[in-house]
Structure formats: structure tokens, C-alpha cells
């Protein structure tokens, strides 16, 4: 499990991402989706 604040690269990626949340629940088209992590470009 990655900790919040971890800097990662996606597979074959060239951009750094920082983990900012774990298990976010996102509403897309009136359906709820659960993700493992959320991140932002660093």
C-alpha cells in the first residue's frame, strides 16, 4: 500500500504523480465508483 504523499510513475510513464487520497468514491453519470488511489500530477 502506498502512503499519501508518495511520488510514483505509472507503468511506462514519464510524469510524476503524487498520491493524495486512498479509496475515493467518485460519482460518474449517477453511478458511484470506488478507486484504490487518487493522484495529481507533480
C-alpha positions, 0 to 999 in steps of 0.5 A: 500500500502506498502512503499519501504523499508518495511520488510514483510513475505509472507503468511506462510513464514519464510524469510524476504523480503524487498520491493524495487520497486512498479509496475515493468514491467518485460519482460518474453519470449517477453511478458511484465508483470506488478507486484504490488511489487518487493522484495529481500530477507533480 
